[in-house]
């Protein structure tokens, strides 16, 4: 490889590039135009662009549009890039103008230059292999980038679906473990009727099961792509043999049953499926936030809070208070949930700005969606360890039941509301519990009282009627 610099020219002008710069003039301009922060485009998105370029070279060759030699060089370059995708990520910010053109052109230029290197030529010798005339042949940013977006989301959702399954499994195990442990229920943060700790965890599990079902459905919604539609979905400049063959090549390459959208124009200008998927992520984030806040509340204290459950200790909680342990993973979970809830709104606004024939803010959209899925997947990988190591503070649960007026509510149909109200009043005056007062009056036998205090009665449907006078 030569040293020094090389010149490249586009419609704007000419720039001097380092001779060993593996990209080209378009990437150079994008690096300088969009250098808002140190953040770069997501590796999985660029990886899928490269995969599409590899498939396009094969399809173009089969259509007789490029030679076997050019096809082989492009395919080999793509495989070299895919072997170490992190090494080849172009330093372009994810928030870029041009609907993804900078990412698509970075792939074209990188593939062309690596092909040239492997052919024994210098970077920039585009007369032999050209980023546009060969690598981008039969394509447009608007079908390549949009297809890469959908494949990236598809793969990410499949990984995420598995992580949700693991979290659901953890809650199901705790539901079984805690099923006989009665506790005080609460509505509006005030004492309510009893519930078992297992029932609480079972409700969490059911909400996660619904969420997992929604994610599974979302995977099916994102399988339709607009590859072959080129600029606006009409398929202009795409050879028909190429267009009919590339989708099958892509299926074999990624081992996913992707399909050509029924209406390529629709698939190019609309992204409502992505909005719906982001809405599903938001729905799950709302539920995760609710669950994690509940667990923080139930574990609060320990000496001056609910203290009904004990969370696993993950790290010291204070630089000034010895022995303090905070619910750090649950706090992190709620922050991730807030991010996803906010990203849903951002994605919806960006998609709504899809003017006429193109979703021009797709770089912003995909970055937010993929980041949200990555965060959520990582979180669901961490939370099962927290959930599985939750311990129930049985003594606190029993004490809270005895101190509540739940038994009074259950006895009201048998003893009468007025008598129950009087007993409650006396227990408040004396500073005793309702159960203590009930025992002192001998209104209910100890056998019946113990039965009444069982989960089978207190946390089950039906009307408990006692036979005492």
N, C-alpha and C positions, 0 to 999 in steps of 0.2 A: 504494500500500500504506500502510495506517495505521501510525502509530508508537505507542509506549507499550506497553501489555500487553493480553493477552486472557485470559479465564478458560476453562479446560476442566475438565470433570468426568467422573470414572469411578466405579466402585463403591466405591473407597477414599475418594474425596473430591475436592476442587477445588484446582487449582493455578493460579498466575499465570504465563503464558508471555509471552515477548517477542512483540510483535505480528507481527514478521517472522520468527519461528521457523518454519521450513518443515515441521517435524514436529508431533507432537501430544503429548498427555499420556502415552501409553504409552511413546513413545520417551524422553520426559523422565525418566520413572521408571527406565527401563532404563539411561540414561546415568548416573544417580546410584547405582543399585544395583550396577552391574557395572564401576565405574571402577577396575579393579585395576591397570591400567598404561596406557601411551599407545597400545597396540596396538588396532586397530579390526578389524571384520569385513572379510573379503577382498572386494575390488572385484568380482571375477568372480562371486562368489556372489550379491552384491546385484544385479548386472547381470542375472543369470538369473532372480532373483525378479521384477524389473521386467518382463522379457520375458514371463514367465508371466502377470503381471497384464494386460499388453497383450492377450495371446491370450484371457484370460478375459473381458475386456470385449467382445471381438468375439463370442465364443461366447455370452455372456449376451444380447447384442443379437440374434443370430440366433435364439435361443430365445424371444425376445419378453419377456425379463425386465427389460431397461433400454431406454431410448429411444435413437434415433440420436444425439441431442444429447449425452446423457451418455456414450455410447460414444465419440463423436468427441473429447470433452474428455479422457477418460481416456487414450485412445490417443495424443493429442497430448502430454499430460503425460509419458507413458512415453517417447515419442520424444525429448522435450526432456531428460529425465534421462539417457537412453542416449547422447545426443550428448556428454555430459561426465560420465561416471559417477563419476570421482574427486571431482568437485566436490560430488556429492550423497551421498557415503557417510555414513551416520549414525554419529556418534561413540559407537558401542556396542562394548564389548569382545567378542572372539570367544568367550570362555568365559562363556556366559550361561545362566541357568536358563530353563526353559520350552520346551525342545526346539526353539528357533528362533522362538518367538512374538514376541519383541522385534524380530527382523529382519523378519518378515512384517508386523508392525504398523507398523514404520518405513516400509516400502514403501507400505502402505495410506495412512498419514497424509501422506506426502510427495506421492504421486500425487493424493490428494484436494485438498491445499492448492495444488499447482501448477495443477490443473484449475480451482480456484476463482479463482486469480489470473488465468488466461487467460480466464475468464468475466467478469472485471471485478469480482469479489467479494473479500472479505477472507479471509485465512487463518482457519480455524476456523468458517466459515459452513457447517456440515455439514448444515443442513437441505436445501441444494441438492445437494451431492455429499458423501456420507458415506463415511468410510474403511471401515466395516464393511458397511453396507447396499448400497453400490454397488461400491466397489473390490474388496472381499473377497467379493462375492456368489458363491454356489455353491462356495466354497472353505473350506479350513481350513489353518492352519499346517502340519498334519501331512501334507497332500498337496502343497501348494505348496512348502514348504521342502524336503521330501525330494526332490521332482522337481528343484528347482534344484540341490540337492547332486549328484544323479546327472548332470545336464547339465554342471555345472561340472567334475566329474571326467572325464566323457567328452571334453570339449574339451581339458582339460589333458593327458589321456593321448595324444590325437592329436598335440599339439605335442611331447610327450615322445618319442613313437615316432619322429618325424622326427629329433630330436636324437640318439637312440641310433643311428639309421642312419648319421649323419655320423661318430660315434665309431667304429662298426664299420668304416666305409670307411677311416678312418685306420689302423687296425690291419692291415687287409688289405693296404694299400699298403706298410707296413713289413715285413709278412711276406714279400712279394715282394722287397723291397730287401735284406733280411737273409738270404735263403734259403741262400746259400753260405758264411755266416760261422760256422765251427765254434767252439763254446765249451764250457766245462766245465758239465755239468749238476750239480745239487745236490739231495740229499735230506736232510732234517733238518739243513740248513745245512752238510752235509759233502759233499766231492767225490763225484760219482757219474759215470755214463757221459756221454759227450759228447752234445750236442744242438746244432742250429744255432740261431742267434739268431732266424732266421726261423721255425723251428718253435715257439719260445717265444711269439713274437708271434702265430703262427697259432692256438695254443691259446687265447690271450686273445681272439682274434677269434671263435673258435667259441663260447666261453662267452657273448660278447655277442650272437651270432646267436641263440642259444637264448633269451636274455633278451628280445631284440626280438620274437621269436615269441610269448613269453608276454604281453608288453605288448599286442601286436596282438589276442590272444585276449581280454584283459581289456576292451578297448574294446567288444567285443560283449556282454560280461556286464553292462554298466552301462546298456544302452539301454532296459531295461524300467522304467517309472515308474508311480507310483501316483496320478497326477493324476486327479481325479474321485472318489477314495475318501473324501475329506473327513477326518473326525476319526479314525476307526479302520479305515477301509477298506471300510465298508459302503455308502458313498456317500450317507449321510443328508444331506438339505438340498441336494443337487445335482440340479438338473433333468436329466431323462434326455436331452433334446435337447442341453443344454449338455455333459453328460458324454460323449456320443458324438461331439460335434463338436470339442471343444477339442484333442484329440490331433492331429488333422489340421492344425488351425490352427498348433499348436506346431511340427509337423514343417516346415511351409512357412516359418515364421518363423526357425527355427534351422538349417534345411537339413540336418537329421540324421534318420535313420530311427528315431526313438524309438518305442516301442510301449507300449501299456497292459499292465501286468503281468497274467498269467493270474489270479492271486489277489491282489486289492488288499489284503486283510487281511494276508496274508503279507508283501506288499511294504511295508506300513506298520509292521509290528512287528519285521521282521527286516532285518539289514544284513550278512548273511554274504558277499554279493558284494563289499562294500567291504572286509571283513576279508581276503578272498582277494586282492583287488587290492593291498592294503597289504602282504600277504605276498609278492607278486610284486616289489613295490618293494624290500622287504627283501632278497629273493634277489639282485636286481641290485646292491644296495648292498654286500652281502657280497662279491660278485665284484669290484666296482669297488675296494673296499678292499684286497682281495688283490692285484689287479693293480697298484695304486698303491704298495703296500708293496713289491712285487717290484721295481718300477722304481726306487724310492728305494734299495733295497738294491743293485741292480746298478750304480747310479750313485754309490754311497757313496765317500767319500774326498775329493778324488780321489787323493791320494797315499798315504793309509793305509786305503783301503777296497777294494771290488771294482773300481770304476772301469772296468767293462766297457762301459758306455754313458755318454754325456754328454747331460744334459738341457739344454734351452734356458734361458739365463739370463733371468730375468724381473725380478729386482730385487736390490739389494745385500742380503747376508744377515746382516750384523753391524754393530753400532755401535762395536765395539772391534777386530774382526779384519779388517784390510784384505784385499780380494780374495775374501772368503768369499761363496759363493752357495749359497743353500738351495733345496731342492725345494718351494717354497712352494705351487705349485698342487696338487701331489700331497698335501701335508699338508692343504690345505683340502679336497681331495676325501675324504680319510679322515675328516675331522671331519663332513662332510656325510653320509657313509655311516653314521657312528655315530649321528647324529641320526635318520636314517631307520630304522635298526635299532631304536632306542629307541622311535620313534613307532609302529612296528608293534606292539610290545607294549602301548603305551598305547591304541591304537585297539582292539585285541583285548579289553582289559579293559573299555573303555567300551561296546563293542557287547554284551559279555556281561551288562552291567547293563541291557539293554533289557527292562524288566519288562512282562509281559503285552502290551498292545496298542500299545506305542510305543517307539521308540528315543529316549529322552529326552535322551541325551547327544550327539545328532547335531551340535550346534554345535562341540563339542570334537573330535568325530570328523572332520568335514569340514575344520576348520581344520588339523588335523595332516596329513590326507591331501593337501590342496591345497598346503600349505607344503612337504611332502616332494617332491611332483611338481615344484613350482616350483624348489626347490633342485637337484633331480636334473637337470631340463631345463637350467638355467643351467650346471651343472657339465659336462654332456655337450656344451654349446656351447663351453666353454673347453678341454676336454681334447684335442680333435683337433689344435689348434695345438701343444700340447706334444708329442704323440705323433709328429706329422709331422716335427718338428724334432729328434727324438732322433738322435744320431750314435753309431755303433759305434766303440769304440776297438780297432781290429783288432790292433794289436801286443799289447795286454793279453790279448785273447782267445787269440791264438796262444801267448803265453808261459804262460798258465794251462793250456792243453792239454798243453804240453810238460812242465810241472811236475807234472801229475797222473799217476795210475796207470791212466788209462783205456786206454792202449795195452796195458798189462800184462794187463788183463782180456781184451782182444780176442785176445791172443797165447796166453793160457793153454790153449785147446783144442789148439793146434798144438805148442807148446813144452813144455807141462806145468806144472801148478800149482806143483810143488816148485821147478823151475828158475826160474820167474818170481818166486816168493817170495824166492829167494836173490839174484836180481838187484836186487829192491827193497831188500832188506836192505843190500846193498853200496852202493846209491845213497844210502841214508840215512847210512851210515857216512862215505862220502866227501864228502857234501854236493853230489852231482851229481844230475842228473835220471835218471829211468829210461831215457829215450831215449838219453842220453849213454852209459850203461852198456851198453845194447843195441848201440849202434854199436861200442863198443870190443871187444865179444865177437864181432862179425861173425856174429851168429846170423840176421840178416835183412838182405837187400840193401837198398841205399838206395832203389832203385826200388820194391821192395815196401813199404818203410817209408813212403815218400811217398804211395803208394796207400792205405796203411792210415790215414794221417792225413787223408785226404780226407773231406768230408762224406758222399759217396756210400757210404763204408764205415762210418765211425764213428757216423753218425747215421741209419742205415738198418736195417731189420729183416734178419734172417738171421745166418748163422754164418760169419764170415770164416776160411777155412782156407788157410794158406800152404803152399807146396810145398817149402820149405827143410827140411833135416834138422835 
